[in-house]
C-alpha cells in the first residue's frame, strides 16, 4: 500500500481511530466534500485554502453511484478509486473518505469536524451539516472560489470540440 492509498478509507468506521487520534492530539480538523471528477485549478486552490484553516483536512468523496445520482448517468468520468487516489496525492489532503449518500450529513455527524468548509457559492445556512458542526461548537466557513473553473464547464468545452 502506498502512502497515498493509506489516506483513503472506504467508510468512516475504518477512519474513526485515526480521526480520534488527531482530535486527542489537539489537531483542528477541517472537513469538506465533493465529487472531484476532474481535478482543476479551482479544486486545488479551494482545498489548499481549506487546509490552512486547520491542522488536518478530511475530504468526503462521493462514490460513483452518488455522483451519478447527483450529476446524471454520464458521470462520473473517473471511477471512485481513481478520484480518491488523485485527491489523496495532494499534500494538503490528509484523509479521503468515500460516502455513498447524496449528502455527507451522516459522515459529518461521525467525523465531528471543528470546521466545515464549502465554496462561496453556498450560503452557510445551506451547507449540509452546518447545524451539526455549529451545535458541536465548531464553525462553518466559505472559501472564495476561483472564477471560471468547474468540472461541468470543462466537460461541456470538451463536448463542443468533438
HUZI-V418154 format. One record per backbone hydrogen bond with DSSP energy under -0.5 kcal/mol. CO is the residue of the C=O (numbers start at 1). NH is the residue of the N-H. E is the energy in kcal/mol with one decimal. If there is no record, write none. Layout:
co=<CO	CO>
nh=<NH	NH>
e=<E	E>
//
This chain:
co=<2	4	5	7	9	11	12	13	15	15	16	17	18	19	20	21	22	23	27	28	28	28	29	29	30	31	32	34	40	40	41	42	43	44	45	46	47	48	50	51	56	56	57	57	58	58	59	59	60	60	61	63	64	65	66	67	68	72	79	80	81	82	83	84	85	87	90	92	95	96	97	99	104	105	106	107	108	114	115	116	118	119	123	124	126	127	129	130	131	132	133	134	139	141	143	145	146	148	150	151	152	153	154	155	156	157	158	159>
nh=<6	7	8	96	98	15	16	17	18	19	20	21	22	23	24	25	27	26	29	30	55	56	114	115	58	117	60	62	43	44	45	46	47	48	49	50	51	52	53	54	30	58	94	95	32	60	61	97	34	62	99	67	68	69	70	71	72	75	83	84	85	86	87	88	89	90	93	94	59	9	61	63	108	109	110	111	112	139	31	141	143	122	126	127	128	130	133	134	135	136	138	137	116	118	120	147	149	150	154	155	156	157	158	159	160	161	161	162>
e=<-1.7	-1.5	-1.5	-3.0	-2.5	-0.8	-1.7	-0.5	-0.6	-2.1	-3.1	-1.8	-2.2	-2.5	-2.5	-1.8	-2.4	-1.4	-0.7	-0.5	-2.1	-2.1	-1.7	-2.2	-3.1	-2.6	-3.1	-1.8	-0.7	-2.1	-2.8	-2.1	-3.0	-2.4	-2.2	-2.3	-2.4	-1.4	-1.6	-1.6	-3.2	-0.6	-1.9	-1.5	-2.0	-0.6	-0.6	-2.6	-2.0	-0.5	-2.3	-2.5	-2.5	-2.1	-1.9	-3.5	-1.9	-1.7	-2.4	-2.6	-2.3	-2.1	-2.4	-2.8	-1.3	-1.3	-1.7	-0.6	-3.0	-2.8	-2.7	-2.2	-3.0	-2.2	-1.7	-2.6	-2.6	-2.5	-2.6	-2.8	-1.9	-1.7	-2.2	-1.5	-0.5	-2.2	-2.3	-2.6	-2.4	-1.2	-2.9	-1.6	-2.4	-1.6	-2.1	-0.6	-1.1	-0.6	-2.1	-2.8	-2.3	-2.2	-2.2	-2.5	-2.1	-0.9	-0.8	-1.0>
//
